């Protein structure tokens, strides 16, 4: 196994074999990055091949830049930071110090200013051998609670989006657990599966953390209320199905819950019901260095589509790409 050195119970309710199965970790074990492959056990048969839009070219990354037509989207997604503060922003045990530029190796990511760099560290728990699987949708406040603990524990998660009227994964949840209630978690490492956001949080911190539920997720009804307020700026986004092509392989995205740029991409992934492996990389995550070494730049979100070979930064362009490639 790869390793690294109460709330109001809640779900959203509407009226076991996973569709994508994890395989061995890709690359060196230090990279702690999972790959997954597809099987044909789906409600809608995946296409055998998918192509990128004609003449598609991945954009150059532009740090802290917002495309003019997306300013209101990013502003709305940013409102969550007011109500949820650092929830979904920091990895467990996060700390930061200001050091000279020479103290940070050239192959590690760090924010720099005036000849100095910020050295960020964290103390997450053990990494599961296979990614946790979670069935959920973006606009559900109980699902958001679980996504926040995923960022805190620095877990990689294989998400199966369950938008309203989605033909694939909502029915699958009913088959596996007996009801359409979200979020629903499956841990292939232990065989444990469960509903109820608070139960999932307690399980994850017990198995992959130090057993302590973070303060902002331990405030009972106040936690649930602020989760709802956090979604006001993107009301209804990421909740309803848009007819789409089911990919042969899940997409992969480097992102984290508190990032407004990541949020608008996740909404579209959910609406198109596109399974995706999320490499969570909140502040303090070692995966920031992994991405930096791989592509020479760190910025989220970063999308890797194994179905087309496309790899790209820039949230607005990722949204356009996803709709052009997968929407019907």
N, C-alpha and C positions, 0 to 999 in steps of 0.2 A: 504493500500500500504506500502511496505517496504521502509524505507528511511534511508539516511545517511548524519550524521553531520560531395582581394578575389582572391580567387584562380581561376586559369583557369578552367572553368567547364569541367569535364572530365568523360568519360566512355569508355569502350571497346565495340565495336559493332561487331557482327557476325550474317553470315547467315547460387472464390479466396480462394480457400481453401488450406492452406498449408498441406503438406504431414504428418508432425509430429506436433501435437498440444501440447502446454504447459499446464501443470496442476499445482496444488498448489506447493508452495515452500516446499522443503524437510527439515525436522528437525526444529530446533528453528529459529525464524526470524532473530536472530543475525547472523546466518550462511549465509544468503543471497545466497543460492545455489538452483538452479532450477532443477526440474526433468521434463522429457517430456515423452510422450507415442506416439505410432504409430497408424495410421489408415491405411485402405487398399486402400486409394485413390492414387494409384501410377501407373506410366506407366509400371513398372516392379513389379510384385507382390513380396513383401518381403517373405523370407523363414520363415517357422513357427518356426524353431529352428536352431541355429548355435553352433557348438562346437569348443572349442580351439584345437590346434594341439595336436596329441597324445603325452603324457608324457610331456606336457608343464609345465614349472616351471618358475614363475616370477623371474627375476634376482634381486640381492641385489643392492640398489642404490650406485653409486660411484661418489660422488660430483667432478665436474670439470675434470672428466675422459673422454677421447675420445677413442673409440675403434679404433685400428690402421687402419682398412680398411675404416674408416669413416673420417679420418683426413682431406682429401681434401674437402669432403662434408661440414664439419663444417667450414673450412676455407673460402670456397666460400660463405656460408651463413653469415659469419661474416663481409664480405665486406660492407654489408648494413650499419653497424655502422659508417663507414667512411663518407658515403654520407648523411645519415639521422641523425647522431649524437644521440640525446636522444629521437627522435621521436619514439613512441611505446615502450619506456623504462620506463618512469616515469608517475605516476598518477598525476592528477591535484593537485596543491598545495603541491607538494612533498618537504619535508625537512628532513635533517638528522643531528643528534647530536651524539657525543661520550659520553657514560655514563658508569658507573660502572656496572659490570655484575649483581649485586644484584638489580639494578633498573628495570631490565626486568623480568617480571614473567616467571616462568619456562615453562608455556604452550604457550608462544609466541615465534615466530621465530625471530632470530636476528643474524647477522654476528658477530662473536666474534674474538678478537685478543688481545694478551698480557694482559689478565685480564679485557678487556673492551668489550663493545658491541656497535653496531651502532643502534640507535633508529630512525627508519624511520616512518614518518607520512605523511599524505596527506589530502586533502580537496575535495573529489569528491562530485558530486551533488546527487540528488535523484535517487534511484534505481527503475527502472520500475518493476511493479508487475509481468509481463510476459516477457520472454527474447525477445529482438529484433530478427527478422529473416532477414538474409541477404543471397542473392543468388550471388555467385561470384566464382572466381578461383584464385589460388595462384599467378600465374605469371602475373597478370594484374596490371599495375602501379596505375590505378584509384581505383582498389579494395584495394590495399595496403594503399592508403590514408585513406580509411574508416576504415581499420583494425587499423591504428595508432590512430584514434580518439576513437575507442573502448577501446584501452589500456589506453588512457589518461583519459577517463571518467569512467574507471573501470567497464565497462558493461559486463554482460554475454550475449552471442549471440548464437543463434541457426543458424549454417551455413549449407546451402544447396549447396554443391559443384557443379559447372557447367563446368566441363572440356569439351574441344572440343569433339564432338561425344557422349557425355554422354546421355543416353536414358531417364533419369528421370527428371532432374530439369531444363535443358535448355528448353525443350518443355513447362514445367510448367510456366516459366517466360513469354514465348510468350502468353500463355493462360491468365495469370493474367494481364500483362502490355501491351500486344499488339506487343512486339518486343523482340528479343534476344539482350539485351544490359545489360552490367554489370559494376558496381554492381547494384542490385535491392534490395531495403529494404522494409520490411513490419513491421510496428509497431502494434502488436495486442492490445496494450493498448489504442491506439487512433484511429485505423482504417486507419492511414496514410500509403500510399505506394508511392514509388518514384524511379525514375532513377536519374542519374547524381551525381557523387561523391561529388561535392561541395555542392549541395543542401542537400544531406544526412548529410554531416558534419555540415552544418549550422543548420539543423533540430535537430540533436542530441545534439549539444552544447546548443541550445536554450531550449530544453525540459529536458535534463538531466545534464546540466552544467550551467555555469554562463553566457552563451551567447557569450563568447569570443572564437574565433577560435585561436588555438595555433599558435605561430609565424611561426614555420616550416611548417605549413599547410596553411599559408596565403601569400605565396610568388609568387602566380600566376604561370606563365610558369616555373619558377625556381623550384617550388615544384614538378611539373610533371617531369621535366628533372631529378632531383635528385632521384625521385622514380624509374625512368627507370635505372639510373646508379646503384641503390641499388640492382638491380636484375641481374647484369652482372655475378656475381659469381655462379648463379644458373639458367642460361639462359634456358628457356623452361621447367624447372621442375614445376610440379603442373599445367600443362596446358592441357594435352591430356588424354583421358579416357583409362583406363585399364579394360577390362571386369572383372566384379566382382559380388559377391552376395550382394543383397540389404538386409541389416539387418532389423529385425522387429522393433528395437528400435535404436535411434541415440546413438552413442558413446559419452562419455564425456571426455574432456581433459582440464587439468589445464596447461595454457601456456600464453605467451604474445608475441606480434609481434616482438619485437627486439631480442628475444632469438634465436640464431642460432640453438640450439638443438631443440627448438620448430618448427623452420622453416622446417627442413627436415622431421619431422613427419607430419606436415600440408600438405606438398607436396604430400605425399602418400595418406592421407585422401582424398585429392581432386582428385587425379588420379583414385582412386578406387571408387569415387563418394559416399563416406560414410558420411551421415549427422552426424554432431557432435555439441554438446553443448560445447562451449568454455567458461570456467571460467577464465576470464582474470585476471591475477595477476602480473601486472608490479610492479616495485619497488614502495613501499608505499601502496600497496593494502592490505586491511585488510584480504583478502582471503588467503594471505600467512600464517597468523596465523590459519585460519580455517583448511587449509590442514595440517599444522603442528600438530594441536590438533587431527585431525582425524587419521593420520597414523604415527605420531611420527617423521616425517622428512619432510623437505621442499626441493623440487627440481623440476625443470620443464625440460621437460614435464612429466606429470603424467596422465596416461590413465586409465579410468574406462570403461569397456565394459559390459553393463548390459545384453548383449545377451549370454555371456559365463561365466560371473562372474569374469573375469580376471581383476586384478588391478596391475599396474606396472609402475616403473620408467625406465629410460635409453632409450634414443632416438633410438639408433641403434637396440636394441632388440625390441622396440615398432614397428619399421619399419618392422622387420622380422616377428613379430607376425601378423601385419595387412595383409601382403602379404600372409602369410601361411594360415590365417583364411578366408580371403575374396576374394583374387584373384582367377579367374577361369583359 
